[in-house]
């Protein structure tokens, strides 16, 4: 049973390798440019995994006009310095508790909550097309678009608990991705 668990864990880790998306971004000068944005994936460090790009709920039918996609939590805005890692760290320690969801919007906003609104539809990852202001290679949501991360991935399992066989499976899985 331990072998099966380790195998599935390592396959999941290998399959969740950092993804890259090509997004068209529009700058304030309305110039369009093609930009490679990476979806942050460092679950072993943060405990969060990428959940997808979601539409903000403001202005959607059925919304009261106030409730956001990530509601009932905390947020912070870091102009010029926001990164995914900073947001995940903030949501992991926000006001003394870890929030289940962390989302980035408008390249500089971090939103933390225990739930994601059911009114917020999942979009294509390319819709989250604004680079983080603190790291222009990473996707940090978009205009009324949230790059959402969810906690709950088991980050407490150490790779050594799966032994040599687990390491071989991991390398084999990474080889298949190349």
C-alpha positions as CSV (number, residue, x, y, z in Angstrom):
1,X,0.0,0.0,0.0
2,X,2.9,2.4,0.8
3,X,4.4,1.7,-2.6
4,X,1.2,2.6,-4.4
5,X,0.8,5.8,-2.3
6,X,4.4,6.8,-3.0
7,X,4.0,6.0,-6.7
8,X,0.9,8.0,-7.1
9,X,2.4,10.9,-5.1
10,X,5.5,11.0,-7.2
11,X,3.5,10.7,-10.5
12,X,1.4,13.6,-9.4
13,X,4.4,15.7,-8.5
14,X,6.0,14.9,-11.9
15,X,2.8,15.7,-13.7
16,X,2.4,19.1,-12.1
17,X,5.7,20.4,-13.4
18,X,5.7,24.1,-14.1
19,X,3.5,25.0,-17.0
20,X,4.1,27.8,-19.4
21,X,1.4,29.7,-21.2
22,X,1.6,32.3,-24.0
23,X,-0.7,35.2,-23.3
24,X,-1.4,38.4,-25.1
25,X,-1.1,41.3,-22.7
26,X,-2.1,44.9,-23.4
27,X,0.0,47.6,-21.7
28,X,-1.3,50.9,-20.5
29,X,-0.2,52.3,-23.9
30,X,-2.5,49.7,-25.5
31,X,0.4,48.0,-27.3
32,X,-0.2,44.3,-27.7
33,X,2.7,42.0,-27.1
34,X,3.3,38.3,-26.8
35,X,4.7,37.2,-23.5
36,X,5.6,33.9,-22.0
37,X,4.2,33.6,-18.5
38,X,4.9,30.8,-16.2
39,X,2.3,29.4,-13.8
40,X,4.0,29.2,-10.4
41,X,4.3,25.6,-9.0
42,X,6.2,25.2,-5.8
43,X,3.8,23.1,-3.6
44,X,6.6,21.5,-1.6
45,X,7.5,25.0,-0.3
46,X,4.2,26.7,0.0
47,X,1.6,23.9,0.5
48,X,-0.5,25.5,-2.3
49,X,-1.0,24.1,-5.8
50,X,-2.3,25.9,-8.9
51,X,-6.1,25.5,-9.1
52,X,-6.8,27.5,-12.3
53,X,-7.7,30.9,-13.7
54,X,-11.1,32.1,-12.5
55,X,-13.3,35.0,-13.4
56,X,-13.9,37.6,-10.7
57,X,-17.6,37.7,-9.6
58,X,-18.1,41.4,-9.6
59,X,-20.7,42.3,-12.3
60,X,-21.8,38.8,-12.9
61,X,-25.5,37.9,-12.8
62,X,-26.5,36.6,-9.4
63,X,-23.9,38.6,-7.5
64,X,-24.8,41.3,-5.1
65,X,-22.2,43.6,-6.6
66,X,-20.0,43.5,-3.5
67,X,-19.1,39.8,-3.0
68,X,-15.9,38.8,-4.7
69,X,-14.8,35.4,-6.0
70,X,-12.6,35.0,-2.9
71,X,-14.7,36.4,-0.1
72,X,-14.6,36.5,3.7
73,X,-10.9,36.6,4.0
74,X,-8.0,39.1,3.8
75,X,-6.2,40.8,1.0
76,X,-3.1,42.9,0.4
77,X,-1.8,45.0,-2.5
78,X,1.9,45.2,-3.2
79,X,2.5,47.7,-6.0
80,X,5.7,46.9,-7.9
81,X,6.7,43.9,-5.7
82,X,3.9,41.3,-5.8
83,X,4.9,37.8,-6.5
84,X,3.0,34.5,-6.3
85,X,5.3,33.3,-3.5
86,X,4.6,36.4,-1.4
87,X,0.9,36.0,-1.9
88,X,1.0,32.3,-0.9
89,X,3.1,33.1,2.1
90,X,0.6,35.9,3.1
91,X,-2.4,33.6,2.7
92,X,-0.6,30.8,4.6
93,X,-0.1,33.0,7.6
94,X,-2.9,35.6,7.2
95,X,-4.1,36.9,10.5
96,X,-2.9,33.8,12.4
97,X,-4.6,31.2,10.2
98,X,-4.0,29.5,6.9
99,X,-6.5,30.2,4.2
100,X,-7.6,27.5,1.8
101,X,-7.5,29.7,-1.3
102,X,-5.0,32.3,-2.5
103,X,-5.6,34.3,-5.6
104,X,-3.7,37.0,-7.5
105,X,-5.4,39.7,-9.6
106,X,-4.3,42.8,-11.5
107,X,-0.6,41.8,-11.2
108,X,-0.4,43.3,-7.7
109,X,-3.4,42.1,-5.6
110,X,-3.4,39.1,-3.3
111,X,-6.8,37.7,-2.0
112,X,-7.1,35.0,0.6
113,X,-10.3,33.1,1.6
114,X,-11.6,29.8,2.9
115,X,-14.0,29.4,-0.1
116,X,-14.2,30.3,-3.8
117,X,-17.5,31.5,-5.1
118,X,-19.6,29.1,-7.1
119,X,-20.5,32.1,-9.3
120,X,-16.9,32.3,-10.4
121,X,-16.4,30.2,-13.6
122,X,-13.1,28.6,-14.4
123,X,-11.4,30.1,-17.5
124,X,-8.5,29.2,-19.8
125,X,-5.2,29.7,-18.1
126,X,-4.3,32.2,-20.9
127,X,-7.0,34.5,-19.5
128,X,-4.8,35.2,-16.5
129,X,-2.4,37.2,-18.6
130,X,-0.8,39.9,-16.4
131,X,2.7,39.3,-15.2
132,X,3.4,39.8,-11.5
133,X,4.8,43.2,-10.8
134,X,7.5,41.7,-8.7
135,X,8.4,38.9,-11.2
136,X,7.4,39.5,-14.8
137,X,7.9,35.9,-15.8
138,X,5.0,34.7,-13.6
139,X,1.3,35.0,-14.2
140,X,-0.5,37.1,-11.5
141,X,-4.1,37.0,-12.7
142,X,-5.5,39.6,-15.0
143,X,-8.2,42.3,-15.3
144,X,-11.1,40.7,-13.2
145,X,-9.2,37.4,-13.5
146,X,-7.7,35.5,-10.6
147,X,-4.8,33.0,-10.7
148,X,-6.1,30.8,-7.9
149,X,-4.1,28.4,-5.7
150,X,-5.5,25.9,-3.2
151,X,-3.9,24.5,-0.1
152,X,-4.3,21.0,1.1
153,X,-1.6,19.3,-1.0
154,X,0.4,17.1,1.3
155,X,3.6,19.0,1.8
156,X,4.6,17.1,4.9
157,X,5.5,13.9,3.1
158,X,9.2,13.8,2.7
159,X,10.6,12.2,-0.4
160,X,12.9,10.0,1.7
161,X,9.8,8.2,3.0
162,X,9.3,6.6,-0.4
163,X,12.9,5.3,-0.6
164,X,15.0,4.6,-3.7
165,X,12.1,3.2,-5.7
166,X,10.2,6.5,-5.3
167,X,13.2,8.4,-6.6
168,X,13.4,6.2,-9.6
169,X,9.7,6.7,-10.3
170,X,10.2,10.4,-10.0
171,X,13.1,10.5,-12.5
172,X,11.1,8.2,-14.9
173,X,8.2,10.6,-14.7
174,X,10.3,13.6,-15.3
175,X,11.9,11.8,-18.3
176,X,8.5,11.3,-19.8
177,X,7.8,15.0,-19.6
178,X,10.8,15.9,-21.7
